[in-house]
Amino acid sequence: MADFLDMPEFRVPLEVMPYFFDNGDRCYELPVKWVRRRDERFTGLRLITRRQQFGLCYQQLAGRYYWSMPNPSGVLVCPFVETRYIVPGAEFPGDIDLLILPYEGNELVLSKAMAVELKVIRASFLKQGKSPNSFGFTLNRPGFRGGLNS
């Protein structure tokens, strides 16, 4: 099976390195309602600011590339980028939840860039018969026995 990341290299110079946030640095201030509602934006920002957790996710997404990244390298993560800033005139989709741009030394490796769509699933113990966020079906419909092909 071909890996979707197996494509010709496309790199551009990274002229200015972004600010590196150290442990404990304040990087975002969020509306309290985002935190209380576990809003998608809150969840995404929480993921990317927890470096170890994000690294484990990126390792699973990038696979072989993750393990072959030389030193110094890393990723720039741009949260909630409006599509029109990347493709002028584009209106769909409205935004890219996480745009992940790897770099090696002073070069962006754009051929390994990723666009990630985040989905928050709000399942609860009290509503076990209801599908989280109603993904097109509910568990309490007549004749449902479980599984996708029932």
C-alpha positions as CSV (number, residue, x, y, z in Angstrom):
1,M,0.0,0.0,0.0
2,A,1.4,3.4,-1.0
3,D,1.8,5.9,1.9
4,F,0.0,9.1,1.1
5,L,3.1,11.0,2.4
6,D,5.3,9.4,-0.4
7,M,5.5,12.3,-2.8
8,P,8.2,14.5,-4.2
9,E,9.9,16.8,-1.7
10,F,8.6,20.4,-1.7
11,R,10.5,22.7,0.7
12,V,10.6,26.5,1.2
13,P,13.0,28.5,3.3
14,L,11.8,29.4,6.8
15,E,13.1,32.9,7.0
16,V,12.0,33.7,10.6
17,M,11.7,31.0,13.2
18,P,8.5,31.4,15.3
19,Y,8.6,32.1,19.0
20,F,9.2,28.9,21.0
21,F,6.8,28.7,24.0
22,D,8.5,27.3,27.0
23,N,6.8,25.2,29.7
24,G,4.5,27.5,31.7
25,D,4.4,30.3,29.1
26,R,1.0,31.8,28.5
27,C,0.2,31.3,24.8
28,Y,-3.6,31.6,24.6
29,E,-6.4,33.2,26.5
30,L,-9.7,31.6,26.0
31,P,-13.3,32.5,26.7
32,V,-14.5,30.7,29.8
33,K,-17.6,29.4,27.8
34,W,-15.2,27.5,25.5
35,V,-13.7,25.7,28.4
36,R,-17.0,24.9,30.1
37,R,-18.6,23.6,26.9
38,R,-15.4,21.7,25.9
39,D,-15.6,23.6,22.6
40,E,-13.8,22.2,19.6
41,R,-11.4,25.2,19.7
42,F,-10.6,24.7,23.3
43,T,-10.0,21.0,22.8
44,G,-7.7,21.7,19.8
45,L,-5.7,24.3,21.6
46,R,-5.4,22.0,24.7
47,L,-4.1,19.2,22.5
48,I,-1.4,21.3,20.8
49,T,-0.2,22.9,24.0
50,R,0.3,19.5,25.6
51,R,3.5,18.6,23.8
52,Q,3.8,15.0,24.8
53,Q,0.1,14.3,23.9
54,F,0.4,16.1,20.6
55,G,3.7,14.3,19.8
56,L,2.0,10.9,20.3
57,C,-0.8,12.0,18.0
58,Y,1.6,13.3,15.3
59,Q,3.6,10.1,15.6
60,Q,0.5,8.1,14.7
61,L,-0.5,10.5,11.9
62,A,2.9,10.9,10.3
63,G,4.3,7.4,10.8
64,R,7.6,6.8,9.0
65,Y,8.3,10.6,8.6
66,Y,8.0,11.2,12.3
67,W,10.8,8.7,13.0
68,S,13.0,9.9,10.2
69,M,12.9,13.7,11.1
70,P,16.5,14.9,11.6
71,N,17.8,17.1,14.4
72,P,16.9,20.1,14.5
73,S,13.3,19.6,13.3
74,G,9.8,20.0,14.5
75,V,6.3,21.2,13.5
76,L,4.5,24.5,13.3
77,V,0.9,24.1,14.2
78,C,-1.5,26.7,12.9
79,P,-4.9,26.3,14.7
80,F,-8.2,27.2,13.0
81,V,-6.9,28.6,9.7
82,E,-9.6,30.0,7.4
83,T,-9.4,28.3,4.0
84,R,-9.6,31.6,2.1
85,Y,-6.1,32.5,3.5
86,I,-4.6,29.4,1.9
87,V,-6.6,29.3,-1.4
88,P,-7.9,32.8,-2.3
89,G,-11.6,32.7,-3.2
90,A,-12.2,29.2,-1.6
91,E,-15.2,29.1,0.7
92,F,-15.5,25.4,1.4
93,P,-14.4,24.1,3.8
94,G,-14.6,27.1,6.0
95,D,-11.5,26.4,8.1
96,I,-8.8,23.9,8.7
97,D,-8.8,23.0,12.4
98,L,-5.1,22.2,12.6
99,L,-2.6,22.9,9.8
100,I,0.6,21.1,10.7
101,L,3.7,22.2,8.9
102,P,6.9,20.3,9.6
103,Y,10.3,21.9,9.4
104,E,13.8,20.6,9.2
105,G,16.5,23.2,10.1
106,N,15.5,26.4,8.4
107,E,13.2,24.8,5.8
108,L,9.5,24.1,5.8
109,V,8.8,20.6,4.4
110,L,5.5,21.5,2.7
111,S,5.3,18.1,1.0
112,K,4.7,16.6,4.5
113,A,2.1,19.2,5.6
114,M,-1.2,18.0,7.1
115,A,-4.7,19.4,7.5
116,V,-6.5,17.9,10.5
117,E,-10.2,18.1,11.2
118,L,-11.1,17.9,14.8
119,K,-14.4,16.4,16.1
120,V,-15.5,16.5,19.7
121,I,-17.7,13.6,20.8
122,R,-19.8,14.4,23.8
123,A,-20.9,11.0,25.0
124,S,-22.5,10.6,28.4
125,F,-23.3,7.7,30.6
126,L,-26.8,9.0,31.3
127,K,-27.8,9.0,27.5
128,Q,-26.4,5.7,26.4
129,G,-29.2,5.2,23.9
130,K,-28.3,8.3,22.0
131,S,-25.5,8.5,19.5
132,P,-22.9,11.1,20.5
133,N,-23.5,14.3,18.4
134,S,-26.1,12.3,16.3
135,F,-23.7,11.0,13.6
136,G,-26.6,10.0,11.3
137,F,-28.0,7.2,13.5
138,T,-29.2,6.6,17.0
139,L,-28.8,3.5,19.1
140,N,-32.5,3.4,20.2
141,R,-34.1,2.9,16.8
142,P,-36.4,-0.1,16.4
143,G,-34.5,-3.2,15.3
144,F,-31.0,-1.9,16.1
145,R,-28.7,-4.7,17.3
146,G,-25.4,-2.9,17.2
147,G,-22.7,-2.5,14.6
148,L,-22.7,-0.4,11.4
149,N,-24.3,-3.0,9.1
150,S,-27.3,-3.9,11.3
